[in-house]
Amino acid sequence: MGANSHDLIELIRSRRSIRWFKQENIPEEDLTRILEAGIRAPTASGGEQWMFAVIKDESKRKVFHDFIRRGQIIYLSRMLKNPLKEEELRKWETMFDKGIYFSPIYVIGLLNFNRRTLTDEYLLYEYLWGVESVSLALENMMLSAWSLGYGTVWLAVPKLLEEELKSALNLPPNTSYVGALALGRPNEQPQLRPRQPLESSVIFF
């Protein structure tokens, strides 16, 4: 069936989120391999309802990084059941000033409504299944990047500022932000975070 199954499982088990990156260029060959792995993901109705905006330009990366910062502060200060106190928020601001989440490349995963496959009656499912397709593609990219020695982290919070973000980056019309990846060589070695016991998340019938 191709790749060694043991190696693949170990790759999945070893992957972790990277938030600090070396500011080194990623060769085009590696970037292409990562992106191509993404579009090999399963896709609802075979519609490939995805589009990926790859940000390489430094000025645009700084713009996107600021949206990450702003979204993260909204998340930490307003959305959490136990929001962070002012002192903790200032620590986050300092980390952003030092470059947390700033990477050589960002890959924004967009749901592309120009590739619809369902009728208007099932528009909600078009959206939900499209989000699933884009998410699967981004996960493929995360794993392929890890296999090549690159780190990634999923970036959800810019969604909180979506319309402003789309305008600032001139993202294509008729698309919706699903998530994004920061991508680059790791500049940290975080420990694997524990997970809840399997039996707490799985039921058998």
Residue pairs with C-beta under 8 A, 6 or more apart in sequence:
11 143
11 146
11 147
12 143
14 146
14 192
15 142
15 143
15 146
16 151
16 190
16 191
16 192
16 193
17 151
17 152
17 153
17 154
17 190
18 151
18 152
18 153
18 182
18 184
18 186
18 187
18 188
18 190
19 100
19 101
19 153
19 182
19 188
19 190
20 99
20 100
20 186
20 187
20 188
21 99
21 102
21 103
21 104
21 151
21 182
21 183
21 184
21 185
21 186
21 187
22 104
22 184
22 185
22 186
22 187
23 102
23 104
23 184
24 104
24 184
24 185
25 104
26 104
26 105
26 150
26 183
26 184
30 148
30 150
31 54
31 105
33 144
33 148
34 141
34 144
34 145
34 148
34 150
34 183
35 52
35 54
35 107
35 141
37 140
37 141
37 143
37 144
38 50
38 52
38 107
38 137
38 138
38 140
38 141
38 144
39 48
39 50
39 137
40 140
41 133
41 136
41 137
41 139
41 140
42 133
42 136
43 49
43 50
43 133
43 136
43 137
44 117
44 129
44 130
44 132
44 133
45 117
45 118
45 129
46 117
47 115
47 116
47 117
47 130
47 133
48 115
48 133
49 111
49 112
49 113
49 115
49 116
49 117
49 126
49 129
49 130
49 133
49 134
50 109
50 110
50 111
50 112
50 130
50 133
50 134
50 137
51 110
51 111
51 112
51 172
51 175
52 107
52 108
52 109
52 110
52 137
53 107
53 108
53 110
53 169
53 171
53 172
54 105
54 106
54 107
54 108
55 61
55 64
55 105
55 106
55 107
55 108
55 169
56 104
56 105
60 169
61 102
61 103
61 104
61 105
61 106
62 102
63 168
63 169
64 106
64 108
64 158
64 165
64 169
64 180
65 96
65 101
65 102
67 158
67 161
67 164
67 165
67 168
68 96
68 101
68 155
68 157
68 158
69 93
69 96
69 101
70 161
71 156
71 157
71 158
71 159
71 160
71 161
72 92
72 96
72 101
72 157
73 89
73 92
73 93
74 157
74 160
75 157
75 160
76 83
76 84
76 88
76 89
76 92
77 83
77 84
77 89
84 92
101 153
101 155
101 182
102 182
103 182
103 183
103 184
104 183
104 184
104 185
105 182
105 183
105 184
106 155
106 180
106 181
106 182
106 183
107 138
107 141
107 180
107 181
107 183
108 169
108 171
108 177
108 180
109 134
109 135
109 137
109 138
109 177
109 178
109 179
109 180
109 181
110 134
110 171
110 172
110 175
110 176
110 177
110 178
111 127
111 130
111 131
111 134
111 175
111 176
111 177
111 178
112 130
112 172
112 174
112 175
113 126
113 130
113 174
113 175
113 176
114 174
116 126
117 126
118 125
118 126
127 176
130 178
131 178
134 178
134 179
135 178
135 179
138 154
138 178
138 179
138 180
138 181
141 152
141 181
141 183
142 152
142 154
142 181
145 151
145 152
145 181
145 183
146 152
149 185
150 183
150 184
150 185
150 186
151 183
151 184
151 185
151 186
152 181
152 182
152 183
153 181
153 182
154 179
154 180
154 181
155 179
155 180
155 181
155 182
156 179
158 165
158 177
158 180
159 177
159 178
159 179
162 176
162 177
165 171
165 177
166 175
166 177
171 177
